[in-house]
Amino acid sequence: MNAKTADKVATVVICLFAGIIVLVLLGLLGFILFRGLSHISWDFLTSAPETIKAGGGIGPQLFNSLFLLVLTMLITIPLGLGAGIYMSQYAKPGKVTNSIRLVVEVLSSFPSIVVGLFGLLVFVNIMGIGFSLFSGALALTVFNLPLMVRITEQAMAGVPREQKEASLALGLSRWKTITSVMLPIAMPAIITGTILAAGRVFGEAAALLFTAGMSSPRLDFTDWNPLSPFSPLNPFRPAETLAVHIWKINSEGLAPDAGEIAAGASAVLVLTVLLFNFGARWFGRFMHRKFTATR
């Protein structure tokens, strides 16, 4: 077999595999959306679930997922940003730095169920926070922090060295160079990665089974006191998220329309994650054009 024939065969095989992957992905998304879109309505998105009767919705679970996402990113972004900047700009090459990178890589490969058990032991029991949104946010921070550190470190490392050296040559301090020169250039990649990480958090379930809990109190959306046990803004109340709700309905749902509720909730979850992904790409390109003055 000559080189040209081998190249054509390799191209056909690669395109075939790529086509199979795309077809499987489209088939999976199409199946979920086909089963669930017909059950989505405004009442379904805003009403509370029913335990036995038909006609329940996913309003509290959807709110819990969004609120948990905000809490998690409020913790993850400062820690991940600071650790990524330290690893890329301040950490000296050596055994200690390599060990830290190894720990980050190992942490990123942990199954989410292991992170959930760690959260149950440390946050729920030892620290005494109990099953709550805050415990879930801390567990998801452990789950998501390695990704945020890698995103920041790679974005900072992608800044042209000439721009950093030119800033230092003008007499700017290292911190001023990082905040005024390097961060604006790296910001599009950081923002894109952050939104993608947020989509990963939104669809997480296993880690939340042992930290945020599998039930929610009856929320009063007219009570905005964060210290009230029935306030939706209370971060120390147990909360069932949308992903956990889907698992719970499929495993032990008693409502006669449990299958339809699970299908509709799955479609909402998939659409939200897709929205995160497409939004991240659009916003990343927008920020890149803004910071680099490109069309």
Phi and psi in degrees as GROMACS dihedral restraints (atoms count N, CA, C in turn):
[ dihedral_restraints ]
;  ai    aj    ak    al  type     phi  dphi    fc
    3     4     5     6     1   -78.9    20    10
    4     5     6     7     1   175.2    20    10
    6     7     8     9     1   -64.5    20    10
    7     8     9    10     1   -40.2    20    10
    9    10    11    12     1   -66.3    20    10
   10    11    12    13     1   -41.3    20    10
   12    13    14    15     1   -65.4    20    10
   13    14    15    16     1   -43.7    20    10
   15    16    17    18     1   -61.2    20    10
   16    17    18    19     1   -38.3    20    10
   18    19    20    21     1   -65.6    20    10
   19    20    21    22     1   -41.6    20    10
   21    22    23    24     1   -66.0    20    10
   22    23    24    25     1   -41.5    20    10
   24    25    26    27     1   -63.5    20    10
   25    26    27    28     1   -44.4    20    10
   27    28    29    30     1   -63.3    20    10
   28    29    30    31     1   -39.6    20    10
   30    31    32    33     1   -64.0    20    10
   31    32    33    34     1   -42.9    20    10
   33    34    35    36     1   -64.0    20    10
   34    35    36    37     1   -43.0    20    10
   36    37    38    39     1   -64.1    20    10
   37    38    39    40     1   -44.2    20    10
   39    40    41    42     1   -64.0    20    10
   40    41    42    43     1   -44.6    20    10
   42    43    44    45     1   -64.2    20    10
   43    44    45    46     1   -35.1    20    10
   45    46    47    48     1   -64.6    20    10
   46    47    48    49     1   -46.8    20    10
   48    49    50    51     1   -63.1    20    10
   49    50    51    52     1   -42.1    20    10
   51    52    53    54     1   -62.4    20    10
   52    53    54    55     1   -41.2    20    10
   54    55    56    57     1   -64.5    20    10
   55    56    57    58     1   -39.1    20    10
   57    58    59    60     1   -63.1    20    10
   58    59    60    61     1   -43.4    20    10
   60    61    62    63     1   -62.4    20    10
   61    62    63    64     1   -44.2    20    10
   63    64    65    66     1   -63.6    20    10
   64    65    66    67     1   -42.6    20    10
   66    67    68    69     1   -64.3    20    10
   67    68    69    70     1   -40.8    20    10
   69    70    71    72     1   -63.3    20    10
   70    71    72    73     1   -44.1    20    10
   72    73    74    75     1   -64.0    20    10
   73    74    75    76     1   -46.2    20    10
   75    76    77    78     1   -64.5    20    10
   76    77    78    79     1   -37.7    20    10
   78    79    80    81     1   -64.9    20    10
   79    80    81    82     1   -41.0    20    10
   81    82    83    84     1   -65.8    20    10
   82    83    84    85     1   -47.2    20    10
   84    85    86    87     1   -64.3    20    10
   85    86    87    88     1   -42.0    20    10
   87    88    89    90     1   -63.2    20    10
   88    89    90    91     1   -39.3    20    10
   90    91    92    93     1   -64.3    20    10
   91    92    93    94     1   -46.0    20    10
   93    94    95    96     1   -64.5    20    10
   94    95    96    97     1   -46.6    20    10
   96    97    98    99     1   -69.7    20    10
   97    98    99   100     1   -36.3    20    10
   99   100   101   102     1   -64.1    20    10
  100   101   102   103     1   -39.8    20    10
  102   103   104   105     1   -74.9    20    10
  103   104   105   106     1   -30.4    20    10
  105   106   107   108     1  -103.9    20    10
  106   107   108   109     1   -25.4    20    10
  108   109   110   111     1   -62.5    20    10
  109   110   111   112     1   -34.5    20    10
  111   112   113   114     1   -68.2    20    10
  112   113   114   115     1   -17.5    20    10
  114   115   116   117     1   -96.1    20    10
  115   116   117   118     1    -4.2    20    10
  117   118   119   120     1   -86.4    20    10
  118   119   120   121     1   128.4    20    10
  120   121   122   123     1  -149.2    20    10
  121   122   123   124     1   172.3    20    10
  123   124   125   126     1   -63.7    20    10
  124   125   126   127     1   -39.3    20    10
  126   127   128   129     1   -65.3    20    10
  127   128   129   130     1   -37.8    20    10
  129   130   131   132     1   -64.7    20    10
  130   131   132   133     1   -37.4    20    10
  132   133   134   135     1   -78.7    20    10
  133   134   135   136     1   -18.6    20    10
  135   136   137   138     1  -116.0    20    10
  136   137   138   139     1   -20.1    20    10
  138   139   140   141     1   -83.9    20    10
  139   140   141   142     1   161.0    20    10
  141   142   143   144     1   -80.4    20    10
  142   143   144   145     1   155.6    20    10
  144   145   146   147     1   -73.9    20    10
  145   146   147   148     1   158.7    20    10
  147   148   149   150     1  -112.9    20    10
  148   149   150   151     1   140.6    20    10
  150   151   152   153     1   -80.1    20    10
  151   152   153   154     1   -44.4    20    10
  153   154   155   156     1  -117.9    20    10
  154   155   156   157     1   -41.5    20    10
  156   157   158   159     1   -74.7    20    10
  157   158   159   160     1   159.2    20    10
  159   160   161   162     1   -82.7    20    10
  160   161   162   163     1   163.4    20    10
  162   163   164   165     1    93.7    20    10
  163   164   165   166     1    13.4    20    10
  165   166   167   168     1   -74.6    20    10
  166   167   168   169     1   162.1    20    10
  168   169   170   171     1  -119.9    20    10
  169   170   171   172     1  -162.2    20    10
  171   172   173   174     1  -131.5    20    10
  172   173   174   175     1    21.8    20    10
  174   175   176   177     1   -56.1    20    10
  175   176   177   178     1   -56.3    20    10
  177   178   179   180     1   -61.9    20    10
  178   179   180   181     1   -37.9    20    10
  180   181   182   183     1   -66.5    20    10
  181   182   183   184     1   -39.9    20    10
  183   184   185   186     1   -65.1    20    10
  184   185   186   187     1   -42.7    20    10
  186   187   188   189     1   -63.5    20    10
  187   188   189   190     1   -43.1    20    10
  189   190   191   192     1   -60.0    20    10
  190   191   192   193     1   -40.1    20    10
  192   193   194   195     1   -64.2    20    10
  193   194   195   196     1   -44.4    20    10
  195   196   197   198     1   -67.7    20    10
  196   197   198   199     1   -41.5    20    10
  198   199   200   201     1   -65.5    20    10
  199   200   201   202     1   -41.5    20    10
  201   202   203   204     1   -64.4    20    10
  202   203   204   205     1   -37.5    20    10
  204   205   206   207     1   -61.4    20    10
  205   206   207   208     1   -44.2    20    10
  207   208   209   210     1   -63.2    20    10
  208   209   210   211     1   -45.7    20    10
  210   211   212   213     1   -60.8    20    10
  211   212   213   214     1   -44.2    20    10
  213   214   215   216     1   -63.0    20    10
  214   215   216   217     1   -45.1    20    10
  216   217   218   219     1   -71.3    20    10
  217   218   219   220     1   -29.3    20    10
  219   220   221   222     1   -63.2    20    10
  220   221   222   223     1   -30.7    20    10
  222   223   224   225     1   -86.9    20    10
  223   224   225   226     1   -41.8    20    10
  225   226   227   228     1   -71.6    20    10
  226   227   228   229     1   -43.0    20    10
  228   229   230   231     1   -62.3    20    10
  229   230   231   232     1   -50.5    20    10
  231   232   233   234     1   -61.9    20    10
  232   233   234   235     1   -43.0    20    10
  234   235   236   237     1   -65.9    20    10
  235   236   237   238     1   -46.9    20    10
  237   238   239   240     1   -66.1    20    10
  238   239   240   241     1   -39.6    20    10
  240   241   242   243     1   -64.6    20    10
  241   242   243   244     1   -46.2    20    10
  243   244   245   246     1   -64.7    20    10
  244   245   246   247     1   -43.4    20    10
  246   247   248   249     1   -66.7    20    10
  247   248   249   250     1   -39.5    20    10
  249   250   251   252     1   -65.5    20    10
  250   251   252   253     1   -40.7    20    10
  252   253   254   255     1   -64.5    20    10
  253   254   255   256     1   -41.1    20    10
  255   256   257   258     1   -62.7    20    10
  256   257   258   259     1   -45.4    20    10
  258   259   260   261     1   -65.7    20    10
  259   260   261   262     1   -32.9    20    10
  261   262   263   264     1   -90.2    20    10
  262   263   264   265     1   -25.3    20    10
  264   265   266   267     1  -119.3    20    10
  265   266   267   268     1   -27.4    20    10
  267   268   269   270     1  -112.6    20    10
  268   269   270   271     1   -32.5    20    10
  270   271   272   273     1   -68.6    20    10
  271   272   273   274     1   129.2    20    10
  273   274   275   276     1   -84.0    20    10
  274   275   276   277     1   141.5    20    10
  276   277   278   279     1   -59.7    20    10
  277   278   279   280     1   136.7    20    10
  279   280   281   282     1   165.1    20    10
  280   281   282   283     1  -173.1    20    10
  282   283   284   285     1   -66.3    20    10
  283   284   285   286     1   -38.0    20    10
  285   286   287   288     1   -64.8    20    10
  286   287   288   289     1   -47.5    20    10
  288   289   290   291     1   -62.8    20    10
  289   290   291   292     1   -42.1    20    10
  291   292   293   294     1   -64.0    20    10
  292   293   294   295     1   -36.1    20    10
  294   295   296   297     1   -66.6    20    10
  295   296   297   298     1   -40.0    20    10
  297   298   299   300     1   -63.5    20    10
  298   299   300   301     1   -43.5    20    10
  300   301   302   303     1   -62.7    20    10
  301   302   303   304     1   -39.0    20    10
  303   304   305   306     1   -64.0    20    10
  304   305   306   307     1   -42.1    20    10
  306   307   308   309     1   -63.0    20    10
  307   308   309   310     1   -41.0    20    10
  309   310   311   312     1   -63.2    20    10
  310   311   312   313     1   -42.2    20    10
  312   313   314   315     1   -65.9    20    10
  313   314   315   316     1   -41.5    20    10
  315   316   317   318     1   -65.1    20    10
  316   317   318   319     1   -41.5    20    10
  318   319   320   321     1   -62.7    20    10
  319   320   321   322     1   -35.6    20    10
  321   322   323   324     1   -71.4    20    10
  322   323   324   325     1   -18.1    20    10
  324   325   326   327     1   -96.0    20    10
  325   326   327   328     1     0.1    20    10
  327   328   329   330     1   -65.1    20    10
  328   329   330   331     1   136.7    20    10
  330   331   332   333     1   -62.8    20    10
  331   332   333   334     1   146.1    20    10
  333   334   335   336     1   -65.0    20    10
  334   335   336   337     1   -26.7    20    10
  336   337   338   339     1   -66.6    20    10
  337   338   339   340     1   -33.8    20    10
  339   340   341   342     1   -68.0    20    10
  340   341   342   343     1   -41.1    20    10
  342   343   344   345     1   -62.3    20    10
  343   344   345   346     1   -38.7    20    10
  345   346   347   348     1   -63.4    20    10
  346   347   348   349     1   -42.1    20    10
  348   349   350   351     1   -66.1    20    10
  349   350   351   352     1   -37.2    20    10
  351   352   353   354     1   -63.2    20    10
  352   353   354   355     1   -42.6    20    10
  354   355   356   357     1   -64.2    20    10
  355   356   357   358     1   -38.5    20    10
  357   358   359   360     1   -61.9    20    10
  358   359   360   361     1   -42.5    20    10
  360   361   362   363     1   -71.2    20    10
  361   362   363   364     1   -47.6    20    10
  363   364   365   366     1   -86.6    20    10
  364   365   366   367     1   -57.1    20    10
  366   367   368   369     1   -77.5    20    10
  367   368   369   370     1   -43.4    20    10
  369   370   371   372     1   -77.6    20    10
  370   371   372   373     1   -46.1    20    10
  372   373   374   375     1   -95.2    20    10
  373   374   375   376     1   -57.9    20    10
  375   376   377   378     1   -66.5    20    10
  376   377   378   379     1   -48.5    20    10
  378   379   380   381     1   -79.2    20    10
  379   380   381   382     1   -14.9    20    10
  381   382   383   384     1    73.2    20    10
  382   383   384   385     1    21.7    20    10
  384   385   386   387     1   -73.7    20    10
  385   386   387   388     1   -29.8    20    10
  387   388   389   390     1    80.8    20    10
  388   389   390   391     1   178.2    20    10
  390   391   392   393     1   -69.6    20    10
  391   392   393   394     1   114.1    20    10
  393   394   395   396     1  -160.4    20    10
  394   395   396   397     1   166.5    20    10
  396   397   398   399     1   -60.7    20    10
  397   398   399   400     1   -36.8    20    10
  399   400   401   402     1   -67.3    20    10
  400   401   402   403     1   -40.2    20    10
  402   403   404   405     1   -62.4    20    10
  403   404   405   406     1   -42.3    20    10
  405   406   407   408     1   -63.0    20    10
  406   407   408   409     1   -40.1    20    10
  408   409   410   411     1   -64.8    20    10
  409   410   411   412     1   -39.9    20    10
  411   412   413   414     1   -66.2    20    10
  412   413   414   415     1   -41.0    20    10
  414   415   416   417     1   -64.4    20    10
  415   416   417   418     1   -42.6    20    10
  417   418   419   420     1   -69.4    20    10
  418   419   420   421     1   -26.7    20    10
  420   421   422   423     1   -64.9    20    10
  421   422   423   424     1   -44.6    20    10
  423   424   425   426     1   -59.9    20    10
  424   425   426   427     1   -38.6    20    10
  426   427   428   429     1   -70.9    20    10
  427   428   429   430     1   -34.3    20    10
  429   430   431   432     1  -102.3    20    10
  430   431   432   433     1   -17.3    20    10
  432   433   434   435     1   -60.4    20    10
  433   434   435   436     1   -43.6    20    10
  435   436   437   438     1   -57.7    20    10
  436   437   438   439     1   -39.4    20    10
  438   439   440   441     1   -63.4    20    10
  439   440   441   442     1   -42.6    20    10
  441   442   443   444     1   -66.1    20    10
  442   443   444   445     1   -37.9    20    10
  444   445   446   447     1   -64.5    20    10
  445   446   447   448     1   -45.7    20    10
  447   448   449   450     1   -63.9    20    10
  448   449   450   451     1   -41.4    20    10
  450   451   452   453     1   -60.6    20    10
  451   452   453   454     1   -48.0    20    10
  453   454   455   456     1   -65.6    20    10
  454   455   456   457     1   -43.9    20    10
  456   457   458   459     1   -62.7    20    10
  457   458   459   460     1   -44.5    20    10
  459   460   461   462     1   -68.6    20    10
  460   461   462   463     1   -37.0    20    10
  462   463   464   465     1   -65.8    20    10
  463   464   465   466     1   -41.8    20    10
  465   466   467   468     1   -68.4    20    10
  466   467   468   469     1   -36.9    20    10
  468   469   470   471     1   -68.9    20    10
  469   470   471   472     1   -22.5    20    10
  471   472   473   474     1   -80.6    20    10
  472   473   474   475     1    -5.9    20    10
  474   475   476   477     1   -70.9    20    10
  475   476   477   478     1   131.2    20    10
  477   478   479   480     1   -54.4    20    10
  478   479   480   481     1   134.4    20    10
  480   481   482   483     1   -64.4    20    10
  481   482   483   484     1   -31.4    20    10
  483   484   485   486     1   -61.1    20    10
  484   485   486   487     1   -38.3    20    10
  486   487   488   489     1   -68.4    20    10
  487   488   489   490     1   -38.3    20    10
  489   490   491   492     1   -65.2    20    10
  490   491   492   493     1   -44.8    20    10
  492   493   494   495     1   -67.3    20    10
  493   494   495   496     1   -36.2    20    10
  495   496   497   498     1   -65.0    20    10
  496   497   498   499     1   -40.3    20    10
  498   499   500   501     1   -64.4    20    10
  499   500   501   502     1   -42.9    20    10
  501   502   503   504     1   -66.8    20    10
  502   503   504   505     1   -34.1    20    10
  504   505   506   507     1   -68.4    20    10
  505   506   507   508     1   -25.7    20    10
  507   508   509   510     1   -79.9    20    10
  508   509   510   511     1    -2.3    20    10
  510   511   512   513     1    99.3    20    10
  511   512   513   514     1     4.6    20    10
  513   514   515   516     1   -73.7    20    10
  514   515   516   517     1   146.4    20    10
  516   517   518   519     1   -71.7    20    10
  517   518   519   520     1   166.7    20    10
  519   520   521   522     1   -62.1    20    10
  520   521   522   523     1   -43.4    20    10
  522   523   524   525     1   -65.1    20    10
  523   524   525   526     1   -40.8    20    10
  525   526   527   528     1   -65.5    20    10
  526   527   528   529     1   -37.4    20    10
  528   529   530   531     1   -64.0    20    10
  529   530   531   532     1   -41.1    20    10
  531   532   533   534     1   -65.5    20    10
  532   533   534   535     1   -47.8    20    10
  534   535   536   537     1   -77.2    20    10
  535   536   537   538     1   -32.4    20    10
  537   538   539   540     1  -101.1    20    10
  538   539   540   541     1   -22.0    20    10
  540   541   542   543     1  -114.8    20    10
  541   542   543   544     1   -51.8    20    10
  543   544   545   546     1   -80.2    20    10
  544   545   546   547     1   -44.3    20    10
  546   547   548   549     1   -61.2    20    10
  547   548   549   550     1   -43.4    20    10
  549   550   551   552     1   -59.6    20    10
  550   551   552   553     1   -34.3    20    10
  552   553   554   555     1   -73.4    20    10
  553   554   555   556     1   -39.2    20    10
  555   556   557   558     1   -82.1    20    10
  556   557   558   559     1   -12.7    20    10
  558   559   560   561     1   -59.3    20    10
  559   560   561   562     1   -41.1    20    10
  561   562   563   564     1   -57.1    20    10
  562   563   564   565     1   -44.4    20    10
  564   565   566   567     1   -67.3    20    10
  565   566   567   568     1   -37.8    20    10
  567   568   569   570     1   -65.7    20    10
  568   569   570   571     1   -43.9    20    10
  570   571   572   573     1   -64.6    20    10
  571   572   573   574     1   -43.3    20    10
  573   574   575   576     1   -60.2    20    10
  574   575   576   577     1   -47.3    20    10
  576   577   578   579     1   -63.9    20    10
  577   578   579   580     1   -35.7    20    10
  579   580   581   582     1   -65.8    20    10
  580   581   582   583     1   -42.5    20    10
  582   583   584   585     1   -66.6    20    10
  583   584   585   586     1   -39.7    20    10
  585   586   587   588     1   -64.1    20    10
  586   587   588   589     1   -39.2    20    10
  588   589   590   591     1   -64.3    20    10
  589   590   591   592     1   -36.5    20    10
  591   592   593   594     1   -63.8    20    10
  592   593   594   595     1   -40.2    20    10
  594   595   596   597     1   -62.8    20    10
  595   596   597   598     1   -35.3    20    10
  597   598   599   600     1   -65.6    20    10
  598   599   600   601     1   -39.8    20    10
  600   601   602   603     1   -65.3    20    10
  601   602   603   604     1   -40.6    20    10
  603   604   605   606     1   -61.5    20    10
  604   605   606   607     1   -33.0    20    10
  606   607   608   609     1   -94.4    20    10
  607   608   609   610     1     6.1    20    10
  609   610   611   612     1   -77.8    20    10
  610   611   612   613     1   140.8    20    10
  612   613   614   615     1  -131.4    20    10
  613   614   615   616     1   -45.0    20    10
  615   616   617   618     1   -60.0    20    10
  616   617   618   619     1   -44.1    20    10
  618   619   620   621     1   -67.4    20    10
  619   620   621   622     1   -24.4    20    10
  621   622   623   624     1   -86.7    20    10
  622   623   624   625     1   -16.2    20    10
  624   625   626   627     1   -60.8    20    10
  625   626   627   628     1   -33.5    20    10
  627   628   629   630     1  -102.2    20    10
  628   629   630   631     1    -0.1    20    10
  630   631   632   633     1  -125.6    20    10
  631   632   633   634     1   -52.8    20    10
  633   634   635   636     1   -85.1    20    10
  634   635   636   637     1   -20.5    20    10
  636   637   638   639     1    97.3    20    10
  637   638   639   640     1   172.9    20    10
  639   640   641   642     1  -117.3    20    10
  640   641   642   643     1    17.3    20    10
  642   643   644   645     1  -148.3    20    10
  643   644   645   646     1   161.0    20    10
  645   646   647   648     1  -132.8    20    10
  646   647   648   649     1   143.6    20    10
  648   649   650   651     1   -68.5    20    10
  649   650   651   652     1   159.7    20    10
  651   652   653   654     1   -66.8    20    10
  652   653   654   655     1   110.3    20    10
  654   655   656   657     1   -80.6    20    10
  655   656   657   658     1   142.6    20    10
  657   658   659   660     1  -109.3    20    10
  658   659   660   661     1   102.3    20    10
  660   661   662   663     1   -77.2    20    10
  661   662   663   664     1     4.5    20    10
  663   664   665   666     1   -97.1    20    10
  664   665   666   667     1    -7.1    20    10
  666   667   668   669     1  -103.4    20    10
  667   668   669   670     1   105.8    20    10
  669   670   671   672     1  -105.6    20    10
  670   671   672   673     1    20.6    20    10
  672   673   674   675     1   -81.4    20    10
  673   674   675   676     1   113.0    20    10
  675   676   677   678     1   -66.0    20    10
  676   677   678   679     1    -9.9    20    10
  678   679   680   681     1   -93.8    20    10
  679   680   681   682     1    -9.5    20    10
  681   682   683   684     1   -77.0    20    10
  682   683   684   685     1   135.9    20    10
  684   685   686   687     1   -65.6    20    10
  685   686   687   688     1   -18.4    20    10
  687   688   689   690     1  -105.8    20    10
  688   689   690   691     1     5.9    20    10
  690   691   692   693     1   -79.0    20    10
  691   692   693   694     1   136.3    20    10
  693   694   695   696     1   -66.9    20    10
  694   695   696   697     1   -17.9    20    10
  696   697   698   699     1   -91.3    20    10
  697   698   699   700     1     2.8    20    10
  699   700   701   702     1   -77.1    20    10
  700   701   702   703     1   113.8    20    10
  702   703   704   705     1   -78.9    20    10
  703   704   705   706     1    -6.9    20    10
  705   706   707   708     1  -106.2    20    10
  706   707   708   709     1    20.6    20    10
  708   709   710   711     1  -101.1    20    10
  709   710   711   712     1   151.0    20    10
  711   712   713   714     1   -64.9    20    10
  712   713   714   715     1   149.9    20    10
  714   715   716   717     1  -151.0    20    10
  715   716   717   718     1   127.9    20    10
  717   718   719   720     1   -93.0    20    10
  718   719   720   721     1   119.7    20    10
  720   721   722   723     1   -85.6    20    10
  721   722   723   724     1   174.7    20    10
  723   724   725   726     1   -65.3    20    10
  724   725   726   727     1   -43.7    20    10
  726   727   728   729     1   -64.1    20    10
  727   728   729   730     1   -41.6    20    10
  729   730   731   732     1   -65.5    20    10
  730   731   732   733     1   -37.6    20    10
  732   733   734   735     1   -62.5    20    10
  733   734   735   736     1   -40.0    20    10
  735   736   737   738     1   -62.6    20    10
  736   737   738   739     1   -45.8    20    10
  738   739   740   741     1   -61.9    20    10
  739   740   741   742     1   -42.6    20    10
  741   742   743   744     1   -66.3    20    10
  742   743   744   745     1   -41.0    20    10
  744   745   746   747     1   -64.7    20    10
  745   746   747   748     1   -43.8    20    10
  747   748   749   750     1   -68.5    20    10
  748   749   750   751     1   -27.0    20    10
  750   751   752   753     1   -94.5    20    10
  751   752   753   754     1   -36.1    20    10
  753   754   755   756     1  -143.5    20    10
  754   755   756   757     1    23.5    20    10
  756   757   758   759     1   -68.5    20    10
  757   758   759   760     1   134.9    20    10
  759   760   761   762     1  -106.7    20    10
  760   761   762   763     1   -14.2    20    10
  762   763   764   765     1   -65.8    20    10
  763   764   765   766     1   144.1    20    10
  765   766   767   768     1   -64.2    20    10
  766   767   768   769     1   -24.1    20    10
  768   769   770   771     1  -106.1    20    10
  769   770   771   772     1    32.5    20    10
  771   772   773   774     1   -60.2    20    10
  772   773   774   775     1   -39.0    20    10
  774   775   776   777     1   -62.9    20    10
  775   776   777   778     1   -42.4    20    10
  777   778   779   780     1   -66.7    20    10
  778   779   780   781     1   -39.9    20    10
  780   781   782   783     1   -64.1    20    10
  781   782   783   784     1   -43.6    20    10
  783   784   785   786     1   -63.4    20    10
  784   785   786   787     1   -39.9    20    10
  786   787   788   789     1   -65.9    20    10
  787   788   789   790     1   -44.7    20    10
  789   790   791   792     1   -64.8    20    10
  790   791   792   793     1   -42.2    20    10
  792   793   794   795     1   -64.8    20    10
  793   794   795   796     1   -38.3    20    10
  795   796   797   798     1   -63.3    20    10
  796   797   798   799     1   -40.9    20    10
  798   799   800   801     1   -64.4    20    10
  799   800   801   802     1   -41.0    20    10
  801   802   803   804     1   -62.5    20    10
  802   803   804   805     1   -42.1    20    10
  804   805   806   807     1   -63.7    20    10
  805   806   807   808     1   -44.9    20    10
  807   808   809   810     1   -64.5    20    10
  808   809   810   811     1   -44.4    20    10
  810   811   812   813     1   -62.3    20    10
  811   812   813   814     1   -38.1    20    10
  813   814   815   816     1   -67.3    20    10
  814   815   816   817     1   -42.9    20    10
  816   817   818   819     1   -64.9    20    10
  817   818   819   820     1   -41.2    20    10
  819   820   821   822     1   -61.7    20    10
  820   821   822   823     1   -39.8    20    10
  822   823   824   825     1   -62.4    20    10
  823   824   825   826     1   -41.0    20    10
  825   826   827   828     1   -60.0    20    10
  826   827   828   829     1   -46.1    20    10
  828   829   830   831     1   -66.8    20    10
  829   830   831   832     1   -49.7    20    10
  831   832   833   834     1   -67.0    20    10
  832   833   834   835     1   -37.6    20    10
  834   835   836   837     1   -63.6    20    10
  835   836   837   838     1   -37.8    20    10
  837   838   839   840     1   -63.9    20    10
  838   839   840   841     1   -42.8    20    10
  840   841   842   843     1   -66.7    20    10
  841   842   843   844     1   -43.4    20    10
  843   844   845   846     1   -64.9    20    10
  844   845   846   847     1   -46.0    20    10
  846   847   848   849     1   -67.7    20    10
  847   848   849   850     1   -35.6    20    10
  849   850   851   852     1   -63.6    20    10
  850   851   852   853     1   -43.0    20    10
  852   853   854   855     1   -65.6    20    10
  853   854   855   856     1   -39.2    20    10
  855   856   857   858     1   -62.1    20    10
  856   857   858   859     1   -46.3    20    10
  858   859   860   861     1   -66.6    20    10
  859   860   861   862     1   -35.0    20    10
  861   862   863   864     1   -64.3    20    10
  862   863   864   865     1   -42.3    20    10
  864   865   866   867     1   -65.3    20    10
  865   866   867   868     1   -36.8    20    10
  867   868   869   870     1   -68.4    20    10
  868   869   870   871     1   -43.3    20    10
  870   871   872   873     1   -82.5    20    10
  871   872   873   874     1   -24.4    20    10
  873   874   875   876     1  -108.1    20    10
  874   875   876   877     1    -2.8    20    10
  876   877   878   879     1    60.3    20    10
  877   878   879   880     1    34.1    20    10
  879   880   881   882     1  -101.0    20    10
  880   881   882   883     1   159.4    20    10
